[in-house]
């Protein structure tokens, strides 16, 4: 099967019948019609449709080396800088469709699987079959255009450094509890599987940080409707289908879920490693996982920043605020952040190099700087929107008001300097949905922690960024000999 369209994706999700619960109720009807999932499913379907549009198909897909069918470009292992650029254009197209609001568009995990598979030979340290298992998953995902969610976060029972879950108790964090000739069994839970219940597969990675328990050090892929898998949704931020009243949350609301595994059986062909923390560390540190994942993330973050800048400038125009110096300063602050992200992305691609597996890898340090910036930049951009909107964001008419006998009153008293009342309302409701609704506040928290704890991100950058050459500059300036240098 080649790259799929939106109808094919929705048909899959309807047939999947994953075990999804929200507010104590199991979803038993078509998940595609459930208000919590419907908007995001339709939006995701539109992304699949985009890749098959006649004027975009060559930009969004490439020829499979196995079937000669056209398959999604996010599965492409880039061998050249031209390949890297092609991937960027494809990802940008999808990001524009969602204004950068959906963090788990299919290209994110397609990229993850591609990078790990490119270095799959590392898995042969445990079993050569595990290498082939990962290659098989990648090829199946590429040829069938499968979608994935993932999780590597354990339930937050005790976040102290010394905490170690007792093996004598029923497991809380998901772990392998037994294995036999046919496969392994997983019991426990994982947090924050975004889009849980609306993807074909779940990939479980080792939990972050130090793993005290080898049973938690594993990597497997499981169908979302596997027996014993249960998705528990957080409370929904869905407020209604109206794209006038809720222009973002009605379309881009990605549900977050906890996944419970009740002795879930995973056949050996779906296991990539287990009980080996050393392989986990080697796979993620030596592969191009970090660089390519950050490449996709920064492209989306730039797209989102562009959207927010456009929204801020729209508000400046409709309220005639451009003469105020403090407004100019705030908009300039957004511009500086956006242009910095763009420059870092360009630099990452310019300095890309081929790794030991022949993958063209963007410059990791440049991308790490970008993702260290964005958790601070994004909340500030949201604050700027709130400051520019001021009291106007507190009381905004609704679509229903404009459809009532109040229309003439609203047209007179709610008009903007450069637009009519309805246009002004649409812009202000968009800003409200992004900055003040439950959807918007989740977006801010999500971006703060998208690639992990910001403090740990900064620490990783500090430990990994090469600085000896700059010390040498100081030593040369002071005529300090190498043997005497600090």
N, C-alpha and C positions, 0 to 999 in steps of 0.2 A: 504494500500500500504506500503510495507517495504522500507528500505533504497534504494534510487534511484541510477541509474548510470548516466554517463555523457550525454548519448543520451536523456534520459528522462528529464534531467535538460534543455538541449538546446531546446527540443521540447516545454517545458513549456514557455521558454522565447520567442520563436518564436510566440506562440499563445497568449502571454500576451498582446502584442500591447500597451504597455504603451505610454503615451503622452510625448515623449522625444524630446527636441529641442537642437540643437547645431549650433552656428554661425547663428542664425536667421532662420534656416531651421528645419522643423519637420522631424523626421525619420519616413518614411512611409513604407519602405521595411522591410525585415527581419532584425531585430536588430543584429542577430547572424552573419550577413555578413557585418555589417557596420564596417569600419576600426577603428573607435573610440572604439568600444565595442568588436570586434571579438577576439582579443588576450586574453583579460581577461576572456571572456566567455568560450573559449576553455580551458584555464588553470583551471578555476573553474570546468568545466566538468571533467577534468582529476582528480580532487580531489574526486569527487563523484565516479569515476571509481575505484580509489584506495581502497575505503572502501569495495568494493565487490570483490577484487582480492582474489582468493582462499587462498593464503598464508597470507593475511592480514585481512580477514573478521572478525575473532575472536578478532583481535586487534583493529579494527576500529568500530565495532558494538557490540550491546548486545541484549538480548531477551526482547522484549516489554512485560511489565506486563499485557497488555490488549489483544494483538493479538497473542503473541508468535512469531511474525515476528522479524527479525533482524532489528534494528533501530540504527541510528547514536549514537556513544558513547558520543558525546559532549552533548547530552540531558540527560545523566545519572546524577541523584542526588547522589553524593558519600556519602556512609554511613560509609565507613571504609577508612583507609589509603591506603589499596590495591586498592580501587576504585579510589582514588586520583591519585595513581601512574598509573593506567590504563588510566585515562584521559590524563595524561601527555604524555604517549607514543603515544596515538592517535593524540594529537595535534602536537607533534614533527614530526610525519610522514607527516602531511599536511604542516607544516612549511618548512620542507626540500624540498618538491616539489616546493615551490615558493621561496626558499632561504630566507624566512622571509620577502620578499618584498611586499606581499599583506597583508595589515592590516585588511582587512575585509573578511577573509575566513569564511565559514559558522559557524565554531565552536565558533567564537567570540560572535555573538548574540544568538546562541543556548545556550551558557553558561549564558548569561544575563537572558534569558527567564526562564531557569531552576532555577536560584537562586531566582528570584522574585516569581516564582510559589511556591517554597518550603515554602515561608513565606506569601503566598497569604491570609491567615486568617486575616492579618492586614487590608485588604480592607473591611472587614465586618464592620469596624467602620463606613463606609458610607452606605454600602448595601451588604448584604450577597451574592446577585447575582453577585456582582463584583468579589468576591472571586472565584465563580464558572466560571465566564467568563475567568479569567486568567488561571485557570486550563484547561478549554476547549481549549484555544488557544495553550497552551503548549502541550497537548495531540494530537491535530490536527497537529501541527508542527512536533512533533516527529514521528507520524505514517505516515505522508505524506512527511517527509523530506523537509519541506518548507525552503526557504531562506529569509533573512530579511535584509533590511537596516534600519537605524534609524536616528533621528535627535533630538537635544535638544538645538541647538544654534539659537538665534534670529538674524535677519539682524542687521548689525553693523551701526545703525543710529547715536547713541550717546552712548558712552561707559562710561560716567560719572556715578558715584555712585548714584547721585540723580535723574537721568533721569527716567521719567515715561511717557510712551506713553499715549497720550490723547485718551480717549474713545470716544470723539466726532468726531474724524477723521476716515476715512476708516482704518481698522487695518493693521499694517505692520507686526508685529510679530503674528504668527498664534495663534488664540484664538477661544474659543467656543463663537459663536455670538448668538446662540439661541438653544433651545431644545424643543422637543414636546414628545408626547406619544411614538413615535417610536425610537427616538434617538436624537443626537446632530448634529449641523452644525458647521464646522470649516472654518474660513476665515483668510487669511494672508499667511505668508511665513516662511520658516525655511531654514537655511544654512547647508552646508557641509553634505549632505547625500551621503556618499561615496558608489559607485556602484548603485546609483539611476537609476532606469529603468531596472536593470538586476537582480532583486529579486522578489519573489512572493509577499512579504508584506513590508509595512512600519510601524515601531513602532515609535510613537511620545511620548517622555518623557518630563517632565516639564523642562523648560529652567533653566540653571544653575544660581547660585547666588540668590540674594534676589528677590523674585517675588512680585512686587507691585500690580499686577493685577491678581486676582483669576481666571479670564478667561483663563490665560496662564498656570494655574496649572491643568494639566490633563494628562492622559495616555490612548492612544487608539492604536488599530492596524487596518490598512487599506490596502486593496489589492492595489498593485502598479498601477493597471489599473482602479481604482475607478473613477467615473465621477467627473470631476472638479479638478483632480490632474494633475499637469504639472511639469515636470522635465526640468530645464534649466541648461545645462552643461557649465562648464568653458571651455576655449579653450583647445583643446586636445593637448597632448604631443606626440601623435603618429607620428612617422617619417617614418615608413615603415614596411613591414612584414618580412624583412630579419633578421633572428636570428643571422647572422654573423655581420651585421652592427649595429643592435640594439638588443642585446641579452636579455636585460631586458624589455625595453619599448615595444617591440613587443609582449611580453607575459604577463606582469604583470601590465600594465597600468590601474589602477583603476580610473575611471572618478569620479569627485566630482560634485555634483549638488546642485542647490537651488531647493526647492520644493515649488510650489505655490498651495494653497488650495483655490479654488473659490466656497465657500459655499458647501464644501464637506460633504455629509451626512454620519454619522457613526451610525449604529444601536446600541441599548443599549447593545446587546450581545458582541459588540466589544469595549465597554468602561470599563475601569478598575478602574478609579476614575476621578472625575472632581471637579473643584472649591474648592479643599482641599489641600492647601499647607502643612498642618500638616501631612496628610497621605503620601504625597510625601516624606517628610523628614523622617518619621518613616519607610516607606518601604525601602528606600535606606540606611538608617543608621543601621537598625536592621537586615536586611537580609544579606546573604553572598555575595551580589552583588559585593561589592568592592574587597573582597579577591579573589573570583573565577575569576572575570574578569581580575584582575591583574595577576593571575596565568597563564591564557592563554596568556596575553600580554608578560609576562617575558619569557615564553617558546619561543615565536616567536622572541623576541629581542635577546635571546641567540643564536638562530639559525642564525639570520642575522649577529650577531657578529662573529660567527664561519666562515661564508661564507666570510666575509670581511677579517678576519685574513688569511684565506686560499688564498685569492686573493692577499693580500699584500706579503705573503711569495712567491707566484708564481712569482710575479714581481721581488722580490729580487733574486730569482734563475735565471730567464731568463736574467737579466742584470748583474749577478755576483756581487751583492752588499753586500754580507754577511760579509765581512771583516771590513766594516765601523762601527765605534762605534756608530755614530749617528743613523744609520739604526737599529742596535741592540737595541738601546734605544727606538726607535719608535715602533718596533715590540713588545718589552717587555711591553710597555705602553698598547698596544692592549691586550696582554695576561693578564695583571693585571686586566683590565676592564672585560674581558670575565670571568676569574676565579672568580672574585667578584660576578658577576651576577649568576653564577652557584652555588656558595656557598650560596647565599641568597635564591635561589630557593630551594635548598636542605634543608636549615634551615626552610623555610616556610612549607615544607611538613613534616619534622621531628616534628615540634611543632604544627601540625594541631590538632584541637579539635572539638568536636561535638557541634553544636549550639542548641538552644532551639527547633528547628524543626527537629533535627536528621541529619542534614547535616554535613559532615566532612569538616571543613573549614581550609584552610591553614593559617599560621600565617601572619596576615595582615601587621604588622609593617615591617617585613623582605621584603615583596613585595613592600611596599611603599618606602623603601630605594632604592630598585632596580630601580623603575620607576622614582625616583628622580635623580639617577645616569645617566640613559640612555640618557636623553635629552642633557646632557653635553658630554657624552662619544661618542655618535654617530657622531656629527659634527667633533669631534676631529679625529675619525677614518677616516672619509672622507677626512679631511685635510691631514692626514698622507699618504693616497693613492695618493693624488695630489702631495705631496712633494717628495715621492719616484719616482713617474712617471716623475716629472719635465717637461722639454720641450718635452719629448717623447709623452705626451698626447695632444700636440697642433696640430701635423700633423700626422695623422694615415691613412694608405690606406684603401680602401673600398673593399667589396666583388667583385664589378664590376672591380676594378683594377686587381685583381688576375685572373679574367676570361678574361682578355684582352691580348694584345701583350706585356703588361708591366710585365708579370709574371716573366720572367727571371731576369729583372732588380730588381724587388722586392725581389726575392729569394736571390740575391747576396747582396744587400745593406740594406735590412731590417731584416736580420736574427738576432737571439739572441744568447747569449752565449750557452744556453742549449737547443735551439729549432730552428726550421726553421722559416722563415718569416711569414708564414700563421698562425702558432700557436702563435707567438709573437703578431701578429696583433689582433687575437681573444681575447687575454688577455687584451691588451691595449684598445680595443674597449669596452670590458666589464667594465673596470675601468672608461673609459670616460662616458659610459651610466649611471654609478652609481654616478659619482661625478660632471660631467660637463654638461650633457644634461638637458633639461627641466624636464625630468622624474627624474633625479637624484637630482636636486635642490628641486623639490617637495618632494622627499623622506626625505631630510634633514629637511625641514620645517615641514613636517608631523610628524616626530619623535620628534621634539622639542615640539610640542603641542599635541601629541597623546592622552594623558590622562588629558589634560587641561593645563592651564597656569603654567609653571614651578615654578613661585613664589608662586602661590596658593598651588601647590603640596607641596612645602617646608613648607609653613605655616600649612597645614593640618598635616604633619608629626610632626612639632613642637608642635602643640596643642594636638595631640593624643598620642604621645610617652610617656610612663610612665617613670618618672625620679626620683621619690621620694626615691626609694631604693638606688640610687647613692648618694643622699643627706645624707641619713642615714649612708652610709659608711664614708662620710666626718665627720659627727657629732660624730660617734664612734671613729674615729681617733683622734679627738680633745677633746673627753670626754665631748661633749656638750649634756646636757640632752634634752629629747624630748620637754619638755615644754619651753625650752630656744632656740630651733632651729629656724632658719629663715623660 
